[in-house]
Amino acid sequence: MAKHHVIVIGGGVAGIAAAWELARSGCLTTLLEARPVLGGRARSFRDPVQPGRLFDSCQHVAMGCCTALLELFRQAGLSRLFKPNPVIHFITPGGGRSRFEASPLPPPAHLAWAFLGLHHLGWADKAGIARAMASLAAAGTGEAATFGDWLAATRQTPNAIRHFWDLVIVSALNQPAAAACPRLARKVFIDGFLASRDAHELRLPAIPLEDLFHREMGGSLARAGVRVLTDTPCRELLLAEGRAAGVACRNGQRMQATGVILAIPWERAAGLLPGHGLASEAQPLERAAIAAVHFWFDRRVLPTPHAALVGGTAQWLFRHPQAEPGDGYLQAVVSGVDDLGLDNSSLAEAVKADIGRFCPASRKAGLNRIRVVREHFATFRVPPGIERHRPAPGWLAPGVSLAGDWTGTGWPATMEGACRSGLEAARALLARQGG
């Protein structure tokens, strides 16, 4: 297998997974990343007030159902860097809190007591959710045009839709149920709640994302034999006899290869294959933003490592992964931000008001500063029918394989979907090359 050399373009989660799979199979592998660090959109920034300390631009989390991603880190010897959180904390204005955790009952009944204990839902809400979950598992969403239509057909209460279904869907799909693809929405609930005992559990990075993907995972890739080149954007694919034979980089460097994996956004992938139909196939894909509002208080204001906000502008709050006692840093994640129509200043004020309502301790705390980070290309929108426009990950053209969370993995735009696409792209190329 050593005679084969594959170049992976893109050092995000998809590219990292592809490079790892190639190296494990004995393939000479080069990973090219245009930015100074690996990780793609899973990145961090340095705070000028606290030199040397990293803060994640927008919190990324895994769940127990993210089996491919967790297995990748296990193989790399880095499982310790995803910290299991078996309890999800739901909080309401005033600081009321419910602990959502599995009981000893076998799946899918393991979360029955957790649902019954959600203090922000009434008995009618819970009964409707239980009926809908059973129907979702047994029969799917049928002919419903949107997931919102299906919720209406199953007679979900307005409170259940706003404070359960949409809280989950907006967090996972970055848009509300009323406009969401029913198939992807069903996957969120089946895989994320019912598939296994720990499917719903959060796996929070124990270190900042730059350390996780660039330093730790990048180090594992290097030890596995992958040549990692950052600050190396690709300008064009080199072709020979109708197939990819290498790449030309913007710095003038040219590299020969027997195969190339494109683990980059669809616009850039299409630009490297101008004669291919990828541009028209993926044209309906539309980017969607996620925002993170960063707060530096003078003391700790959230008693738990994370919290899901019931009825807030933001959906989630996270402390720093390496928070010391008394650390006042807090990140609020706002999915569906495109639909809010708020500029950064207005968004910061709205989320600041959230913190005051949901975290009583913040009312006596001093607020040192706020920073808004808006990731404009965080995900893609998932209206009904979007799956038709997601090309399959894997073999795309002679010598070229495709990866990315936007490809047709069956998953929404998540680290898990990206990881699965990278593995599939690598395996497809290896199969064609006889690996």
C-alpha positions in Angstrom: 0.0 0.0 0.0 3.0 2.3 0.5 3.1 3.0 -3.3 -0.1 5.0 -2.9 0.0 8.6 -1.8 -3.3 10.4 -1.0 -3.6 14.1 -0.3 -6.5 15.3 1.9 -7.5 18.9 1.3 -9.1 20.4 4.5 -8.1 19.9 8.1 -11.5 20.0 9.7 -13.1 17.0 11.3 -13.9 15.3 8.0 -10.3 15.7 6.8 -8.8 14.6 10.0 -11.0 11.4 10.0 -10.1 10.7 6.4 -6.4 11.2 7.0 -6.5 8.9 10.1 -8.3 6.1 8.2 -5.8 6.4 5.3 -2.8 6.2 7.6 -4.2 3.2 9.5 -4.5 1.4 6.2 -0.9 2.0 5.4 -1.3 4.7 2.9 1.1 7.6 2.6 -1.0 10.6 3.5 -0.6 14.4 3.4 -3.2 16.6 5.1 -3.4 20.2 3.8 -5.1 22.9 5.8 -5.4 26.5 4.6 -5.5 28.0 8.1 -2.7 28.0 10.7 -4.4 25.2 12.8 -6.4 22.1 12.3 -10.1 21.9 13.4 -12.0 23.8 10.7 -15.0 25.5 12.3 -14.1 23.8 15.6 -11.7 26.5 16.6 -10.6 28.8 19.5 -9.5 32.4 20.0 -7.0 34.0 22.3 -8.3 36.6 24.7 -6.0 39.7 24.8 -7.0 40.3 28.4 -5.9 36.8 29.4 -2.8 36.1 27.2 -2.2 32.4 26.6 -5.7 31.3 27.5 -7.9 29.8 24.7 -11.7 30.3 24.4 -13.8 28.3 21.9 -15.3 30.5 19.3 -18.5 28.5 19.4 -18.9 25.5 21.7 -18.9 22.1 19.9 -20.1 19.0 21.8 -20.4 15.3 21.0 -23.1 13.0 22.3 -23.2 9.3 23.2 -24.8 8.7 19.8 -21.7 10.1 18.0 -20.1 6.6 17.8 -17.8 7.3 14.8 -16.3 10.4 16.3 -15.8 8.8 19.7 -14.3 5.7 18.1 -11.8 7.9 16.2 -10.6 9.5 19.4 -10.4 6.1 21.1 -8.2 4.8 18.3 -6.0 7.8 18.7 -5.7 7.3 22.4 -7.6 10.5 23.2 -10.9 9.3 24.7 -10.0 11.1 27.9 -10.5 14.5 26.1 -14.2 14.0 25.8 -15.7 14.2 29.2 -19.0 12.3 29.8 -21.9 14.3 31.2 -24.6 11.8 32.0 -26.9 14.6 33.3 -28.4 17.3 31.1 -29.4 20.3 33.2 -32.6 22.2 32.0 -33.1 25.6 33.6 -35.9 28.0 33.6 -36.2 31.7 34.5 -35.5 32.1 38.2 -33.0 29.3 38.2 -35.4 26.3 38.4 -33.6 23.2 37.3 -34.4 19.7 36.1 -31.8 16.9 35.9 -32.4 14.8 32.8 -30.6 11.5 33.1 -31.2 7.8 32.3 -32.8 5.4 34.8 -31.8 1.7 35.1 -34.7 0.7 32.7 -33.6 -0.6 29.3 -33.9 1.5 26.2 -36.2 3.0 25.0 -37.8 3.3 28.5 -34.6 4.5 30.1 -35.6 8.1 29.8 -39.2 7.9 30.9 -38.5 9.2 34.4 -36.3 11.9 33.0 -39.2 13.2 30.8 -41.6 13.0 33.7 -39.2 15.1 35.8 -39.0 18.0 33.5 -40.5 20.7 35.6 -41.3 23.1 32.7 -43.7 20.7 31.0 -47.2 20.0 32.1 -48.9 16.6 32.1 -50.6 17.3 28.8 -47.3 18.2 27.3 -45.6 15.1 28.6 -48.4 12.8 27.5 -48.3 14.3 24.0 -44.5 14.0 23.8 -44.7 10.3 24.9 -47.3 9.5 22.2 -45.3 11.3 19.5 -42.0 9.7 20.4 -43.6 6.2 20.2 -45.1 7.1 16.8 -41.8 8.6 15.6 -40.0 5.3 16.5 -42.7 3.0 15.1 -43.9 4.8 12.0 -41.7 7.8 11.3 -43.1 11.1 10.0 -45.2 9.7 7.1 -46.0 12.2 4.4 -45.6 15.3 6.5 -44.1 18.2 4.5 -42.1 19.6 7.5 -41.4 18.4 11.0 -43.7 21.2 12.2 -46.6 19.7 10.2 -45.9 16.3 11.8 -46.0 17.9 15.3 -49.3 19.5 14.5 -50.7 16.3 13.2 -49.7 14.5 16.5 -51.5 17.3 18.4 -48.4 18.6 20.3 -49.2 21.5 22.7 -47.6 25.0 21.9 -45.7 24.7 25.2 -44.3 21.3 24.2 -43.3 22.5 20.8 -41.5 25.6 22.1 -39.9 24.2 25.2 -39.1 20.7 24.1 -39.3 19.9 20.4 -37.9 23.3 19.2 -35.3 23.5 21.9 -33.8 20.2 20.6 -34.4 20.8 16.9 -33.0 24.4 16.8 -29.9 23.2 18.7 -29.4 20.2 16.4 -30.6 21.5 13.0 -30.1 25.2 13.4 -33.7 26.1 12.5 -37.1 25.5 14.0 -39.3 22.5 13.5 -41.8 24.5 11.3 -39.2 24.6 8.5 -37.2 21.5 9.1 -36.8 18.3 7.1 -38.9 15.6 8.8 -36.3 12.8 8.1 -33.4 14.7 9.7 -35.6 15.8 12.6 -36.6 12.2 13.3 -33.0 11.1 13.3 -32.2 13.7 16.0 -34.8 12.2 18.3 -34.4 8.5 17.5 -30.6 8.5 17.5 -30.2 11.1 20.2 -32.7 9.8 22.7 -33.9 6.3 22.0 -31.0 4.4 20.3 -29.0 3.5 23.4 -28.7 4.2 27.1 -26.1 6.8 26.7 -27.2 8.2 23.3 -28.4 11.5 24.9 -25.4 12.1 27.1 -23.2 15.1 26.3 -19.5 14.5 25.7 -17.9 17.9 26.4 -14.4 18.6 25.3 -12.1 18.7 28.3 -9.8 21.2 26.7 -10.3 24.1 24.2 -11.0 23.0 20.6 -7.7 24.2 19.2 -5.9 22.1 21.7 -8.2 19.1 21.0 -8.0 19.0 17.2 -4.8 20.8 16.4 -2.4 19.9 19.1 -3.7 16.6 20.4 -5.3 15.0 17.3 -2.8 16.7 15.0 0.0 15.1 17.1 -1.7 11.7 16.8 -1.9 12.1 13.1 1.8 12.9 12.9 2.7 9.9 15.0 0.6 7.7 12.7 2.7 8.9 9.8 0.5 11.7 8.3 2.3 14.7 6.9 0.4 17.7 8.2 0.8 21.0 6.4 -1.0 24.0 7.8 -1.1 27.5 6.1 -1.1 25.6 2.8 -4.2 26.5 0.8 -4.8 24.5 -2.4 -5.1 26.4 -5.7 -6.0 23.6 -8.2 -6.0 19.9 -8.8 -3.4 18.4 -11.1 -4.8 16.0 -13.7 -3.1 13.3 -15.7 -4.9 11.0 -18.1 -8.3 12.2 -16.9 -7.7 11.6 -13.2 -6.4 13.5 -10.2 -2.7 13.2 -9.9 -1.8 15.8 -7.3 -2.4 19.4 -6.2 -0.9 22.8 -6.8 -0.8 25.1 -3.7 -1.0 28.8 -3.6 2.6 29.0 -2.3 3.8 27.5 -5.6 4.4 24.0 -4.2 3.2 21.1 -6.4 2.6 17.7 -4.9 2.0 14.4 -6.8 -0.5 11.9 -5.5 -2.5 8.8 -6.6 -5.6 10.2 -5.1 -7.2 13.3 -3.5 -9.9 13.7 -0.9 -11.8 17.0 -0.9 -12.9 17.6 2.7 -13.9 21.2 2.2 -17.1 23.2 1.8 -19.1 22.6 -1.3 -18.3 25.9 -3.0 -14.6 25.3 -2.7 -14.9 21.6 -3.8 -16.9 22.6 -6.8 -14.2 25.3 -7.6 -11.5 22.6 -7.8 -13.7 20.5 -10.2 -15.1 23.1 -12.6 -16.1 20.5 -15.2 -18.0 18.4 -12.7 -21.7 18.6 -11.9 -21.1 19.2 -8.1 -21.8 22.9 -8.3 -25.3 22.4 -9.7 -26.1 19.4 -7.5 -25.2 21.3 -4.3 -26.4 24.7 -5.5 -29.6 24.6 -3.3 -27.5 24.2 -0.1 -27.7 27.4 1.9 -25.4 28.4 4.8 -26.8 29.1 8.3 -25.1 30.9 11.1 -24.7 30.1 14.8 -23.6 32.8 17.3 -21.8 32.5 20.6 -22.0 35.3 23.1 -19.0 35.2 25.5 -19.3 36.8 29.0 -16.5 37.4 31.5 -18.1 37.9 35.0 -16.1 38.5 38.1 -17.4 35.3 39.7 -19.0 32.0 38.7 -22.7 32.5 37.9 -23.7 29.0 36.5 -23.5 26.2 39.1 -23.3 23.4 36.5 -20.8 22.8 33.6 -23.6 23.4 31.1 -27.3 24.2 31.0 -30.1 24.1 28.4 -32.2 27.3 28.6 -36.0 26.8 28.4 -37.5 29.8 26.7 -34.3 31.9 26.2 -32.8 33.6 23.2 -29.8 31.3 23.6 -30.3 27.5 23.8 -27.3 26.6 25.8 -24.8 27.9 28.4 -21.3 26.5 28.9 -18.5 27.2 31.4 -14.9 27.0 30.2 -13.7 23.4 29.8 -10.8 24.1 32.2 -12.7 26.4 34.6 -11.1 26.9 38.0 -13.3 27.5 41.1 -14.7 31.0 40.8 -14.0 31.3 37.1 -16.6 33.7 35.8 -16.4 33.0 32.1 -19.6 31.8 30.4 -20.5 31.1 26.8 -24.1 31.3 25.5 -24.8 29.5 22.2 -27.5 30.9 19.9 -28.6 28.5 17.1 -31.1 29.8 14.6 -29.6 33.2 14.9 -30.3 34.1 11.2 -34.1 34.0 12.1 -33.7 36.5 14.9 -32.8 39.5 12.8 -30.5 40.9 15.6 -27.2 42.7 15.1 -24.4 41.8 17.4 -25.1 44.5 19.9 -28.8 43.7 20.1 -28.0 40.0 20.4 -25.5 40.6 23.2 -28.2 42.6 25.1 -30.8 39.9 24.6 -28.6 37.1 25.9 -27.3 39.3 28.7 -31.0 39.6 29.8 -31.2 35.8 29.5 -28.3 35.4 31.9 -30.0 37.7 34.4 -33.2 35.7 34.2 -31.8 32.2 34.3 -28.7 32.6 36.5 -29.8 34.5 39.7 -26.1 34.6 40.8 -25.3 36.9 37.9 -27.4 39.7 39.3 -24.8 40.4 42.0 -21.8 39.7 39.8 -19.8 42.3 38.0 -19.6 41.9 34.2 -16.2 42.7 32.9 -16.8 42.4 29.1 -18.8 40.7 26.4 -17.7 39.4 23.0 -20.0 38.1 20.2 -18.6 35.6 17.7 -20.9 34.9 14.7 -20.0 31.8 12.7 -21.7 32.7 9.4 -21.0 29.3 7.8 -21.7 27.1 10.8 -24.1 24.7 9.2 -26.5 24.5 6.2 -30.2 24.9 6.3 -32.3 21.7 6.2 -35.7 22.4 4.6 -37.8 19.5 3.3 -36.1 17.8 0.3 -32.6 18.9 1.2 -31.3 15.3 1.2 -31.7 15.2 -2.6 -29.0 17.9 -2.9 -26.4 16.4 -0.6 -24.0 14.3 -2.8 -22.9 11.0 -1.2 -19.6 11.0 0.5 -17.0 8.9 -1.2 -15.9 8.4 -4.8 -16.7 11.5 -6.9 -14.5 11.4 -9.9 -11.4 9.5 -11.1 -8.9 9.8 -8.3 -11.1 12.1 -6.2 -13.2 11.3 -3.1 -15.5 13.7 -1.3 -16.1 14.4 2.4 -17.7 17.0 4.5 -20.6 17.4 7.0 -22.7 18.7 4.1 -22.5 15.5 2.1 -25.3 12.9 2.3 -24.4 11.1 5.5 -27.9 11.0 6.8 -26.7 13.2 9.7 -27.2 16.9 10.1 -24.2 19.3 10.0 -22.4 17.9 13.1 -18.9 16.6 14.0 -20.3 13.1 13.8 -21.6 13.6 10.2 -18.2 15.1 9.3 -16.3 12.2 10.8 -18.5 9.6 9.0 -18.1 11.4 5.7 -14.3 11.4 6.1 -14.1 7.7 6.9 -16.4 6.9 3.9 -14.3 9.1 1.6 -11.1 7.3 2.6 -12.5 3.8 2.3 -14.0 4.5 -1.1 -10.6 5.8 -2.4 -8.8 2.9 -0.8 -11.2 0.4 -2.4 -10.6 2.0 -5.9 -6.8 1.9 -5.4 -6.8 -1.7 -4.2 -6.0 -0.8 -0.5 
